[in-house]
Amino acid sequence: MKWLFSIFLLISSFSNAQDSWEQTADSIVDIAKTQLGVPYKWATSIPGKSFDCSGFTAHVYGSMDITKCRSSKGYASIGEKIDFSQARKGDCLLFAGTSPGSKTVGHIGIVIENNENGLKFIHCSSSKRHFGVVITDYATSGYPKRFLEVRRLF
């Protein structure tokens, strides 16, 4: 009987941890989406007015009291590196800059979904075609060529 109770406690604690993760991830996505359409401006982090990619990411994670950095490169040294296939909403994606052959982090985004429809992420883009805070379908974008790693911060 004791082992049955122990199994129940283990399952309950896993369920609570899963619920907590899910709530945090949903909040990250909700906060990020409130900034859709906000324009890109280098070296800024002014909610509702302008962001650069790391300023946007810092705003979103900071709103949830999650460790953040002010530069996209800084995110490579915090949290846990995760295999791309395990990326889940709330994780951050690190990309190389736009210089050909670059392996230095130069852009960052936040996963908003990764399911049978593919991975989508939200980020603040300086691209003329997709300017400001936008949602991007990873597979149909140019980002796979620039992908460096996934980081889990919570």
C-alpha positions in Angstrom: 0.0 0.0 0.0 2.9 2.4 0.8 4.3 1.9 -2.7 0.9 2.8 -4.2 0.8 6.0 -2.2 4.4 6.8 -3.3 3.5 6.3 -7.0 0.4 8.6 -6.5 2.7 11.3 -5.0 5.2 11.0 -7.8 2.5 11.3 -10.4 0.9 14.3 -8.6 4.1 16.2 -8.4 4.9 15.6 -12.1 1.4 16.7 -13.0 1.8 19.9 -10.9 5.2 20.6 -12.5 3.8 20.1 -16.0 0.8 22.4 -15.2 3.3 25.1 -13.9 5.5 24.8 -17.0 2.4 25.0 -19.2 1.1 28.1 -17.4 4.5 29.8 -17.6 4.9 29.0 -21.3 1.3 30.2 -22.1 2.0 33.5 -20.3 5.3 34.0 -22.2 3.4 33.5 -25.5 0.6 35.8 -24.4 2.9 38.6 -23.3 4.9 38.3 -26.6 1.8 38.4 -28.7 0.7 41.7 -27.1 3.6 43.3 -28.9 2.8 42.1 -32.4 3.3 44.9 -34.9 5.6 47.0 -32.7 8.3 48.3 -35.0 12.0 47.4 -35.0 14.5 49.9 -33.8 18.1 49.0 -33.0 19.1 49.1 -29.3 15.6 49.8 -27.9 13.3 48.0 -25.6 10.2 50.2 -25.2 7.0 48.1 -25.0 4.4 49.3 -27.4 6.8 51.6 -29.2 9.9 49.9 -30.5 12.3 46.9 -29.9 15.3 45.3 -31.3 15.3 41.4 -31.2 17.0 41.1 -27.8 15.1 44.0 -26.3 11.9 42.3 -27.2 13.0 39.0 -25.8 14.3 40.6 -22.6 10.9 42.4 -22.2 9.0 39.1 -22.5 11.2 37.0 -20.2 11.6 39.9 -17.8 7.8 40.3 -17.5 7.8 36.7 -16.1 10.9 37.2 -13.8 12.9 34.8 -16.0 16.6 35.4 -16.4 17.3 37.5 -19.4 20.0 39.2 -21.3 20.1 42.5 -23.1 22.1 41.1 -26.1 21.1 38.1 -28.2 24.7 36.7 -27.8 24.3 36.6 -24.0 21.4 34.1 -24.3 23.9 31.4 -25.5 25.4 31.3 -21.9 22.2 31.0 -19.9 19.6 28.3 -19.4 20.0 24.9 -20.9 20.8 23.9 -24.5 18.0 21.8 -25.9 17.9 19.7 -29.1 15.9 21.3 -31.8 13.5 18.4 -31.9 12.6 19.0 -28.3 11.9 22.8 -28.6 8.7 23.8 -26.9 6.8 27.0 -26.5 8.6 29.5 -24.4 12.1 28.3 -25.5 14.4 30.7 -27.3 15.9 30.2 -30.7 19.4 31.6 -31.4 20.4 32.4 -34.9 23.6 33.6 -36.6 23.7 37.2 -37.8 23.1 37.9 -41.5 26.7 37.9 -42.6 27.4 34.8 -44.8 29.1 32.0 -42.9 28.6 33.7 -39.5 28.4 31.4 -36.5 28.0 34.2 -34.0 24.6 34.8 -32.4 23.0 37.8 -34.0 19.3 37.2 -33.7 16.9 35.6 -31.2 13.2 34.6 -31.2 10.8 32.8 -28.9 9.0 29.5 -29.8 5.2 29.9 -29.7 4.4 26.4 -30.9 6.0 23.2 -32.1 3.6 20.6 -33.2 2.4 18.6 -36.2 2.0 22.0 -38.1 5.7 22.8 -37.5 7.6 25.3 -35.4 6.5 28.9 -35.2 8.3 31.6 -33.4 7.8 35.3 -32.5 10.6 37.8 -32.8 11.4 41.4 -33.6 12.7 41.5 -37.2 14.7 44.2 -39.0 13.8 42.6 -42.4 12.1 45.0 -44.8 9.6 42.2 -45.7 8.7 41.3 -42.1 9.5 44.4 -40.0 9.0 44.6 -36.3 7.4 42.0 -33.9 6.1 39.2 -36.1 5.3 35.5 -36.0 7.4 33.4 -38.4 6.9 29.8 -39.7 10.4 28.4 -39.2 10.3 25.8 -42.0 9.2 28.3 -44.7 11.6 31.0 -43.7 15.3 31.6 -44.3 16.0 31.0 -40.6 17.0 27.3 -40.8 20.2 28.3 -42.6 21.0 30.6 -39.7 19.9 28.4 -36.8 22.5 27.9 -34.0 20.7 26.4 -31.0 17.6 26.3 -28.7 17.9 27.4 -25.1 15.4 26.7 -22.3 15.3 29.3 -19.6 12.6 28.0 -17.3 
